């Protein structure tokens, strides 16, 4: 399933609403941690496409028809810019520049590849169990460590 995105910041909210509406048939509850993380990743990747390219984009979401305890959800955003995504290091006063660091910290895997005259950025989330602490459950009890982003704080508002 996919959604066409115009190069307009208002599209970010529409993309989040669209992604939430797609969760209903997948067996992923909108209030479970996997869904909340997915919506945050949609927001970050669509924002990057809208703000940094000024081009239309396409949001693709691959949800399993019936979610099992080990289902993988894949999110992709394709745009017409050939510019590679580059994680940035920003100081504590900057109001932006943390999007890819956030994607790196929240997704189980992410990457990008050239696509036609543009590129596709993707990320995947694994649903390992229904445990409240998704990260601990997926890592066998060990919390993940994120190298290269020391001193970066994330706050959900």
Secondary structure, DSSP 8 states (H G I E B T S, - for coil): -EEEE-SSTTHHHHHHHHHHHHHGGGT--TTSHHHHHHHHHHHHHHHHHHHHH-S-EEEEEE--SS--TT-EEEEEEEES-----------TT-SS--HHHHHHHH-SEEEEEEETTEEEEEEEEE---S-S-HHHHHTTT-----TT-TT------
